[in-house]
């Protein structure tokens, strides 16, 4: 799964690389956690793509309350087209979640060590995402929520975890936003080359922020 990530690049410039206009700004964040807002690109009503905010943790339109979103942070690529919670969003409401890197925890004996994973050549990247519009029937308040699509780990990522988020460069992001149904089957093939290094365990607390969270605490590994 993917449970924490970082996005600290200038949001407006990054959105432009994906062909989107920025309607809101984002401060650099190094420890983005479920239920928090994320920077995402979606197709607007006028047909253009725009940068907006989504709450991380997808709440289906039929849900009775938002609490279901706390466990709907990831959508498995293998079942996303059929699972009731995700299938409509997969067909109709795809998005891109802007990211510089993400964290996974590798078990080492009795401990789990956090690792920071990022593109090796630092291209602009985004998670393949889905979004939903949920309305609170009691208050009429509308909430936009999102989930990250994940797939089986490739050879590099399998050293750290059995799953990985579907990470897209601008070229492949256009395929995702156009509704390409084959892209998830090709996820490992289009995945950019990655690098990773262990980081301090203070990232375990969602309260901690700052660039020091991604500083290496050990030797880095890199995809061949």
Secondary structure, DSSP 4 states (H G I P E B T S, - for coil): ---EEEE-S-HHHHHHHTT-EESS----EEEEETTSEEEEEEE-TTS-EEEEEEEES---TT-SSGGGGGG-SEEETTTTTT-TTTHHHHHH-EEEEEESEEEEEEEETTEEEEEEEEETT---EEEEEEEEEEE-TTT--EEEEEEEEEEE--TTGGGT-SEEE-EEEHHHHHHHHTT-SSGGGGHHHHPPPEEEEE--GGGGSTT--SGGGGS-SS--EE--
